[in-house]
Amino acid sequence: MSSSQKRGRAEITIQEMGLQDAMHATIGGWGAKALNGGQKRRVSICIKILTRPSLLFLDEPTSRLDSATSYHVMT
């Protein structure tokens, strides 16, 4: 997979998970724009689905998410 294809897949996954606003945020570190708990959870899920697995097991994927975000993650 080419570099541009990887970037494209990452951007699509970010959009699918509703993380466009946090796309350029640094995770961790001092003075960086911090992600909230729900965003961190969605980033974790994004990492898992980047390879487009045919089957994905997630342990409580919607814990610590509000109802709207939970719905978005599950659809």
Distance bins in CASP14 RR format, pairs under 12 A and 6 or more apart:
PFRMAT RR
TARGET T0000
AUTHOR 0000-0000-0000
RMODE 2
METHOD distances of the structure
MODEL  1
1 7 0 0 0 0 0 1 0 0 0 0 0
1 8 0 0 0 0 0 1 0 0 0 0 0
1 9 1 0 0 1 0 0 0 0 0 0 0
1 10 0 0 0 0 0 1 0 0 0 0 0
1 50 0 0 0 0 0 1 0 0 0 0 0
1 51 0 0 0 0 1 0 0 0 0 0 0
1 52 0 0 0 0 0 1 0 0 0 0 0
2 8 0 0 0 0 1 0 0 0 0 0 0
2 9 0 0 0 0 0 1 0 0 0 0 0
3 9 0 0 0 0 0 1 0 0 0 0 0
3 10 0 0 0 0 0 1 0 0 0 0 0
4 10 0 0 0 0 0 1 0 0 0 0 0
4 11 0 0 0 0 0 1 0 0 0 0 0
5 11 0 0 0 0 0 1 0 0 0 0 0
5 12 0 0 0 0 0 1 0 0 0 0 0
5 50 0 0 0 0 0 1 0 0 0 0 0
6 12 0 0 0 0 0 1 0 0 0 0 0
6 13 0 0 0 0 0 1 0 0 0 0 0
6 50 0 0 0 0 1 0 0 0 0 0 0
6 51 0 0 0 0 0 1 0 0 0 0 0
7 13 0 0 0 0 0 1 0 0 0 0 0
7 14 0 0 0 0 0 1 0 0 0 0 0
7 23 0 0 0 0 0 1 0 0 0 0 0
7 50 0 0 0 0 0 1 0 0 0 0 0
8 14 0 0 0 0 1 0 0 0 0 0 0
8 15 0 0 0 0 1 0 0 0 0 0 0
8 16 0 0 0 0 0 1 0 0 0 0 0
8 50 0 0 0 0 0 1 0 0 0 0 0
9 15 0 0 0 0 0 1 0 0 0 0 0
9 16 0 0 0 0 0 1 0 0 0 0 0
9 46 0 0 0 0 0 1 0 0 0 0 0
9 49 0 0 0 0 1 0 0 0 0 0 0
9 50 1 0 0 1 0 0 0 0 0 0 0
9 51 0 0 0 0 1 0 0 0 0 0 0
9 52 1 0 0 1 0 0 0 0 0 0 0
10 16 0 0 0 0 0 1 0 0 0 0 0
10 17 0 0 0 0 0 1 0 0 0 0 0
10 19 0 0 0 0 0 1 0 0 0 0 0
10 23 0 0 0 0 1 0 0 0 0 0 0
10 43 0 0 0 0 0 1 0 0 0 0 0
10 46 0 0 0 0 1 0 0 0 0 0 0
10 47 0 0 0 0 1 0 0 0 0 0 0
10 49 0 0 0 0 0 1 0 0 0 0 0
10 50 1 0 0 1 0 0 0 0 0 0 0
10 51 0 0 0 0 0 1 0 0 0 0 0
10 52 0 0 0 0 0 1 0 0 0 0 0
11 17 0 0 0 0 0 1 0 0 0 0 0
11 18 0 0 0 0 0 1 0 0 0 0 0
11 19 0 0 0 0 0 1 0 0 0 0 0
11 20 0 0 0 0 1 0 0 0 0 0 0
11 23 0 0 0 0 1 0 0 0 0 0 0
11 24 0 0 0 0 0 1 0 0 0 0 0
11 46 0 0 0 0 0 1 0 0 0 0 0
11 50 0 0 0 0 0 1 0 0 0 0 0
12 18 0 0 0 0 0 1 0 0 0 0 0
12 19 0 0 0 0 0 1 0 0 0 0 0
12 20 0 0 0 0 0 1 0 0 0 0 0
12 23 0 0 0 0 0 1 0 0 0 0 0
12 46 0 0 0 0 0 1 0 0 0 0 0
12 49 0 0 0 0 0 1 0 0 0 0 0
12 50 0 0 0 0 1 0 0 0 0 0 0
12 52 0 0 0 0 0 1 0 0 0 0 0
13 19 0 0 0 0 1 0 0 0 0 0 0
13 20 0 0 0 0 0 1 0 0 0 0 0
13 23 0 0 0 0 0 1 0 0 0 0 0
13 42 0 0 0 0 0 1 0 0 0 0 0
13 43 0 0 0 0 0 1 0 0 0 0 0
13 45 0 0 0 0 1 0 0 0 0 0 0
13 46 1 0 1 0 0 0 0 0 0 0 0
13 47 0 0 0 0 1 0 0 0 0 0 0
13 48 0 0 0 0 1 0 0 0 0 0 0
13 49 1 0 0 1 0 0 0 0 0 0 0
13 50 1 0 1 0 0 0 0 0 0 0 0
13 51 0 0 0 0 0 1 0 0 0 0 0
13 52 0 0 0 0 1 0 0 0 0 0 0
14 20 1 0 0 1 0 0 0 0 0 0 0
14 21 0 0 0 0 1 0 0 0 0 0 0
14 22 0 0 0 0 1 0 0 0 0 0 0
14 23 1 0 1 0 0 0 0 0 0 0 0
14 24 0 0 0 0 0 1 0 0 0 0 0
14 25 0 0 0 0 0 1 0 0 0 0 0
14 39 0 0 0 0 0 1 0 0 0 0 0
14 42 0 0 0 0 1 0 0 0 0 0 0
14 43 0 0 0 0 1 0 0 0 0 0 0
14 45 0 0 0 0 0 1 0 0 0 0 0
14 46 1 0 0 1 0 0 0 0 0 0 0
14 47 0 0 0 0 0 1 0 0 0 0 0
14 49 0 0 0 0 0 1 0 0 0 0 0
14 50 0 0 0 0 1 0 0 0 0 0 0
15 21 0 0 0 0 0 1 0 0 0 0 0
15 22 0 0 0 0 0 1 0 0 0 0 0
15 23 0 0 0 0 1 0 0 0 0 0 0
15 42 0 0 0 0 0 1 0 0 0 0 0
15 46 0 0 0 0 0 1 0 0 0 0 0
15 72 0 0 0 0 0 1 0 0 0 0 0
16 42 0 0 0 0 1 0 0 0 0 0 0
16 45 0 0 0 0 1 0 0 0 0 0 0
16 46 0 0 0 0 1 0 0 0 0 0 0
16 49 0 0 0 0 1 0 0 0 0 0 0
16 50 0 0 0 0 0 1 0 0 0 0 0
16 52 0 0 0 0 0 1 0 0 0 0 0
16 72 0 0 0 0 1 0 0 0 0 0 0
16 73 0 0 0 0 1 0 0 0 0 0 0
16 75 0 0 0 0 1 0 0 0 0 0 0
17 23 0 0 0 0 0 1 0 0 0 0 0
17 38 0 0 0 0 0 1 0 0 0 0 0
17 39 0 0 0 0 1 0 0 0 0 0 0
17 40 0 0 0 0 0 1 0 0 0 0 0
17 41 0 0 0 0 1 0 0 0 0 0 0
17 42 1 0 1 0 0 0 0 0 0 0 0
17 43 1 0 0 1 0 0 0 0 0 0 0
17 44 0 0 0 0 0 1 0 0 0 0 0
17 45 1 0 0 1 0 0 0 0 0 0 0
17 46 1 0 1 0 0 0 0 0 0 0 0
17 47 0 0 0 0 0 1 0 0 0 0 0
17 48 0 0 0 0 0 1 0 0 0 0 0
17 49 0 0 0 0 1 0 0 0 0 0 0
17 50 0 0 0 0 0 1 0 0 0 0 0
17 61 0 0 0 0 0 1 0 0 0 0 0
17 65 0 0 0 0 0 1 0 0 0 0 0
17 69 0 0 0 0 1 0 0 0 0 0 0
17 72 1 0 0 1 0 0 0 0 0 0 0
17 73 1 0 0 1 0 0 0 0 0 0 0
17 74 0 0 0 0 0 1 0 0 0 0 0
17 75 0 0 0 0 0 1 0 0 0 0 0
18 38 0 0 0 0 0 1 0 0 0 0 0
18 39 0 0 0 0 1 0 0 0 0 0 0
18 42 1 0 0 1 0 0 0 0 0 0 0
18 43 0 0 0 0 0 1 0 0 0 0 0
18 45 0 0 0 0 0 1 0 0 0 0 0
18 46 0 0 0 0 1 0 0 0 0 0 0
18 65 0 0 0 0 0 1 0 0 0 0 0
18 68 0 0 0 0 0 1 0 0 0 0 0
18 69 0 0 0 0 1 0 0 0 0 0 0
18 71 0 0 0 0 0 1 0 0 0 0 0
18 72 1 0 0 1 0 0 0 0 0 0 0
18 73 0 0 0 0 1 0 0 0 0 0 0
18 75 0 0 0 0 0 1 0 0 0 0 0
19 25 0 0 0 0 1 0 0 0 0 0 0
19 27 0 0 0 0 0 1 0 0 0 0 0
19 35 0 0 0 0 1 0 0 0 0 0 0
19 36 0 0 0 0 0 1 0 0 0 0 0
19 38 0 0 0 0 1 0 0 0 0 0 0
19 39 1 0 0 1 0 0 0 0 0 0 0
19 40 0 0 0 0 0 1 0 0 0 0 0
19 41 0 0 0 0 0 1 0 0 0 0 0
19 42 1 0 1 0 0 0 0 0 0 0 0
19 43 1 0 0 1 0 0 0 0 0 0 0
19 44 0 0 0 0 0 1 0 0 0 0 0
19 45 0 0 0 0 1 0 0 0 0 0 0
19 46 1 0 0 1 0 0 0 0 0 0 0
19 47 0 0 0 0 0 1 0 0 0 0 0
19 69 0 0 0 0 0 1 0 0 0 0 0
19 72 0 0 0 0 0 1 0 0 0 0 0
19 73 0 0 0 0 0 1 0 0 0 0 0
20 39 0 0 0 0 0 1 0 0 0 0 0
20 42 0 0 0 0 0 1 0 0 0 0 0
20 46 0 0 0 0 0 1 0 0 0 0 0
21 33 0 0 0 0 0 1 0 0 0 0 0
21 35 0 0 0 0 0 1 0 0 0 0 0
21 36 0 0 0 0 0 1 0 0 0 0 0
21 39 0 0 0 0 1 0 0 0 0 0 0
21 42 0 0 0 0 0 1 0 0 0 0 0
22 32 0 0 0 0 0 1 0 0 0 0 0
22 33 0 0 0 0 1 0 0 0 0 0 0
22 34 0 0 0 0 1 0 0 0 0 0 0
22 35 1 0 1 0 0 0 0 0 0 0 0
22 36 0 0 0 0 1 0 0 0 0 0 0
22 37 0 0 0 0 0 1 0 0 0 0 0
22 38 0 0 0 0 1 0 0 0 0 0 0
22 39 1 0 1 0 0 0 0 0 0 0 0
22 40 0 0 0 0 1 0 0 0 0 0 0
22 41 0 0 0 0 0 1 0 0 0 0 0
22 42 0 0 0 0 1 0 0 0 0 0 0
22 43 1 0 0 1 0 0 0 0 0 0 0
22 46 0 0 0 0 0 1 0 0 0 0 0
23 33 0 0 0 0 0 1 0 0 0 0 0
23 35 0 0 0 0 0 1 0 0 0 0 0
23 39 0 0 0 0 0 1 0 0 0 0 0
23 42 0 0 0 0 0 1 0 0 0 0 0
23 43 0 0 0 0 0 1 0 0 0 0 0
23 46 0 0 0 0 0 1 0 0 0 0 0
24 32 0 0 0 0 0 1 0 0 0 0 0
24 33 0 0 0 0 1 0 0 0 0 0 0
24 35 0 0 0 0 0 1 0 0 0 0 0
25 31 0 0 0 0 0 1 0 0 0 0 0
25 32 1 0 0 1 0 0 0 0 0 0 0
25 33 1 0 1 0 0 0 0 0 0 0 0
25 34 1 0 0 1 0 0 0 0 0 0 0
25 35 1 0 1 0 0 0 0 0 0 0 0
25 36 0 0 0 0 0 1 0 0 0 0 0
25 39 1 0 0 1 0 0 0 0 0 0 0
25 40 0 0 0 0 0 1 0 0 0 0 0
25 43 0 0 0 0 1 0 0 0 0 0 0
26 32 1 1 0 0 0 0 0 0 0 0 0
26 33 1 0 0 1 0 0 0 0 0 0 0
26 34 0 0 0 0 1 0 0 0 0 0 0
26 35 0 0 0 0 1 0 0 0 0 0 0
26 43 0 0 0 0 0 1 0 0 0 0 0
27 33 0 0 0 0 1 0 0 0 0 0 0
27 34 0 0 0 0 1 0 0 0 0 0 0
27 35 1 0 0 1 0 0 0 0 0 0 0
27 36 0 0 0 0 0 1 0 0 0 0 0
27 37 0 0 0 0 0 1 0 0 0 0 0
27 39 0 0 0 0 1 0 0 0 0 0 0
27 40 1 0 0 1 0 0 0 0 0 0 0
27 42 0 0 0 0 0 1 0 0 0 0 0
27 43 1 0 0 1 0 0 0 0 0 0 0
27 44 0 0 0 0 0 1 0 0 0 0 0
27 46 0 0 0 0 0 1 0 0 0 0 0
27 47 0 0 0 0 0 1 0 0 0 0 0
28 34 1 0 0 1 0 0 0 0 0 0 0
28 35 0 0 0 0 1 0 0 0 0 0 0
28 39 0 0 0 0 0 1 0 0 0 0 0
28 40 0 0 0 0 1 0 0 0 0 0 0
28 43 0 0 0 0 0 1 0 0 0 0 0
29 35 0 0 0 0 0 1 0 0 0 0 0
33 39 0 0 0 0 0 1 0 0 0 0 0
34 40 0 0 0 0 1 0 0 0 0 0 0
35 41 0 0 0 0 1 0 0 0 0 0 0
35 42 0 0 0 0 1 0 0 0 0 0 0
35 43 1 0 0 1 0 0 0 0 0 0 0
35 44 0 0 0 0 0 1 0 0 0 0 0
35 46 0 0 0 0 0 1 0 0 0 0 0
36 42 0 0 0 0 1 0 0 0 0 0 0
36 43 0 0 0 0 0 1 0 0 0 0 0
36 64 0 0 0 0 1 0 0 0 0 0 0
36 65 0 0 0 0 0 1 0 0 0 0 0
36 66 0 0 0 0 0 1 0 0 0 0 0
36 69 0 0 0 0 0 1 0 0 0 0 0
37 43 0 0 0 0 1 0 0 0 0 0 0
37 44 0 0 0 0 1 0 0 0 0 0 0
37 63 0 0 0 0 0 1 0 0 0 0 0
37 64 1 0 1 0 0 0 0 0 0 0 0
37 65 0 0 0 0 1 0 0 0 0 0 0
37 66 0 0 0 0 0 1 0 0 0 0 0
37 69 0 0 0 0 0 1 0 0 0 0 0
38 44 0 0 0 0 1 0 0 0 0 0 0
38 45 0 0 0 0 1 0 0 0 0 0 0
38 46 0 0 0 0 0 1 0 0 0 0 0
38 61 0 0 0 0 0 1 0 0 0 0 0
38 62 0 0 0 0 1 0 0 0 0 0 0
38 63 0 0 0 0 1 0 0 0 0 0 0
38 64 1 0 1 0 0 0 0 0 0 0 0
38 65 1 0 1 0 0 0 0 0 0 0 0
38 66 0 0 0 0 1 0 0 0 0 0 0
38 68 0 0 0 0 0 1 0 0 0 0 0
38 69 1 0 0 1 0 0 0 0 0 0 0
38 70 0 0 0 0 1 0 0 0 0 0 0
38 72 0 0 0 0 0 1 0 0 0 0 0
38 73 0 0 0 0 1 0 0 0 0 0 0
39 45 0 0 0 0 0 1 0 0 0 0 0
39 46 0 0 0 0 0 1 0 0 0 0 0
39 64 0 0 0 0 0 1 0 0 0 0 0
39 65 0 0 0 0 1 0 0 0 0 0 0
39 66 0 0 0 0 0 1 0 0 0 0 0
39 69 0 0 0 0 1 0 0 0 0 0 0
39 73 0 0 0 0 0 1 0 0 0 0 0
40 46 0 0 0 0 0 1 0 0 0 0 0
40 47 0 0 0 0 0 1 0 0 0 0 0
40 63 0 0 0 0 0 1 0 0 0 0 0
40 64 0 0 0 0 1 0 0 0 0 0 0
40 65 0 0 0 0 0 1 0 0 0 0 0
40 69 0 0 0 0 0 1 0 0 0 0 0
41 47 0 0 0 0 0 1 0 0 0 0 0
41 48 0 0 0 0 0 1 0 0 0 0 0
41 58 0 0 0 0 0 1 0 0 0 0 0
41 59 0 0 0 0 0 1 0 0 0 0 0
41 60 0 0 0 0 1 0 0 0 0 0 0
41 61 1 0 0 1 0 0 0 0 0 0 0
41 62 0 0 0 0 1 0 0 0 0 0 0
41 63 1 0 0 1 0 0 0 0 0 0 0
41 64 1 0 1 0 0 0 0 0 0 0 0
41 65 1 0 0 1 0 0 0 0 0 0 0
41 66 0 0 0 0 0 1 0 0 0 0 0
41 69 0 0 0 0 1 0 0 0 0 0 0
41 70 0 0 0 0 1 0 0 0 0 0 0
41 72 0 0 0 0 0 1 0 0 0 0 0
41 73 0 0 0 0 1 0 0 0 0 0 0
42 48 0 0 0 0 0 1 0 0 0 0 0
42 49 0 0 0 0 0 1 0 0 0 0 0
42 58 0 0 0 0 0 1 0 0 0 0 0
42 61 0 0 0 0 1 0 0 0 0 0 0
42 62 0 0 0 0 0 1 0 0 0 0 0
42 64 0 0 0 0 0 1 0 0 0 0 0
42 65 1 0 0 1 0 0 0 0 0 0 0
42 66 0 0 0 0 0 1 0 0 0 0 0
42 69 1 0 0 1 0 0 0 0 0 0 0
42 70 0 0 0 0 0 1 0 0 0 0 0
42 72 0 0 0 0 1 0 0 0 0 0 0
42 73 1 0 0 1 0 0 0 0 0 0 0
42 74 0 0 0 0 0 1 0 0 0 0 0
43 49 0 0 0 0 0 1 0 0 0 0 0
43 50 0 0 0 0 0 1 0 0 0 0 0
43 73 0 0 0 0 0 1 0 0 0 0 0
44 50 0 0 0 0 0 1 0 0 0 0 0
44 58 0 0 0 0 1 0 0 0 0 0 0
44 59 0 0 0 0 0 1 0 0 0 0 0
44 60 0 0 0 0 0 1 0 0 0 0 0
44 61 0 0 0 0 1 0 0 0 0 0 0
44 62 0 0 0 0 0 1 0 0 0 0 0
44 63 0 0 0 0 0 1 0 0 0 0 0
44 64 0 0 0 0 0 1 0 0 0 0 0
44 65 0 0 0 0 0 1 0 0 0 0 0
44 73 0 0 0 0 0 1 0 0 0 0 0
45 53 0 0 0 0 0 1 0 0 0 0 0
45 56 0 0 0 0 1 0 0 0 0 0 0
45 57 0 0 0 0 0 1 0 0 0 0 0
45 58 1 0 0 1 0 0 0 0 0 0 0
45 59 0 0 0 0 0 1 0 0 0 0 0
45 60 0 0 0 0 0 1 0 0 0 0 0
45 61 1 0 0 1 0 0 0 0 0 0 0
45 62 0 0 0 0 1 0 0 0 0 0 0
45 63 0 0 0 0 0 1 0 0 0 0 0
45 65 0 0 0 0 0 1 0 0 0 0 0
45 69 0 0 0 0 0 1 0 0 0 0 0
45 70 0 0 0 0 0 1 0 0 0 0 0
45 72 0 0 0 0 0 1 0 0 0 0 0
45 73 1 0 0 1 0 0 0 0 0 0 0
45 74 0 0 0 0 0 1 0 0 0 0 0
46 52 0 0 0 0 0 1 0 0 0 0 0
46 56 0 0 0 0 0 1 0 0 0 0 0
46 58 0 0 0 0 0 1 0 0 0 0 0
46 61 0 0 0 0 0 1 0 0 0 0 0
46 73 0 0 0 0 0 1 0 0 0 0 0
47 53 0 0 0 0 0 1 0 0 0 0 0
47 56 0 0 0 0 0 1 0 0 0 0 0
47 58 0 0 0 0 0 1 0 0 0 0 0
48 55 0 0 0 0 0 1 0 0 0 0 0
48 56 1 0 0 1 0 0 0 0 0 0 0
48 57 0 0 0 0 1 0 0 0 0 0 0
48 58 1 0 0 1 0 0 0 0 0 0 0
48 59 0 0 0 0 0 1 0 0 0 0 0
48 61 0 0 0 0 1 0 0 0 0 0 0
48 73 0 0 0 0 0 1 0 0 0 0 0
49 55 0 0 0 0 0 1 0 0 0 0 0
49 56 1 0 0 1 0 0 0 0 0 0 0
49 57 0 0 0 0 0 1 0 0 0 0 0
49 58 0 0 0 0 1 0 0 0 0 0 0
49 61 0 0 0 0 0 1 0 0 0 0 0
49 73 0 0 0 0 0 1 0 0 0 0 0
50 56 0 0 0 0 0 1 0 0 0 0 0
56 73 0 0 0 0 0 1 0 0 0 0 0
58 65 0 0 0 0 0 1 0 0 0 0 0
58 73 0 0 0 0 1 0 0 0 0 0 0
58 74 0 0 0 0 0 1 0 0 0 0 0
60 70 0 0 0 0 0 1 0 0 0 0 0
60 73 0 0 0 0 0 1 0 0 0 0 0
61 69 0 0 0 0 0 1 0 0 0 0 0
61 70 0 0 0 0 1 0 0 0 0 0 0
61 71 0 0 0 0 0 1 0 0 0 0 0
61 72 0 0 0 0 0 1 0 0 0 0 0
61 73 1 0 0 1 0 0 0 0 0 0 0
61 74 1 0 0 1 0 0 0 0 0 0 0
62 68 0 0 0 0 0 1 0 0 0 0 0
62 69 1 0 0 1 0 0 0 0 0 0 0
62 70 1 1 0 0 0 0 0 0 0 0 0
62 71 0 0 0 0 1 0 0 0 0 0 0
62 72 0 0 0 0 1 0 0 0 0 0 0
62 73 1 0 1 0 0 0 0 0 0 0 0
62 74 1 0 0 1 0 0 0 0 0 0 0
62 75 0 0 0 0 0 1 0 0 0 0 0
63 69 0 0 0 0 0 1 0 0 0 0 0
63 70 0 0 0 0 1 0 0 0 0 0 0
63 73 0 0 0 0 0 1 0 0 0 0 0
64 70 0 0 0 0 1 0 0 0 0 0 0
64 73 0 0 0 0 0 1 0 0 0 0 0
65 71 0 0 0 0 1 0 0 0 0 0 0
65 72 0 0 0 0 1 0 0 0 0 0 0
65 73 1 0 0 1 0 0 0 0 0 0 0
65 74 0 0 0 0 1 0 0 0 0 0 0
66 72 0 0 0 0 1 0 0 0 0 0 0
66 73 0 0 0 0 0 1 0 0 0 0 0
67 73 0 0 0 0 0 1 0 0 0 0 0
67 74 0 0 0 0 0 1 0 0 0 0 0
68 74 0 0 0 0 0 1 0 0 0 0 0
68 75 0 0 0 0 0 1 0 0 0 0 0
69 75 0 0 0 0 0 1 0 0 0 0 0
END
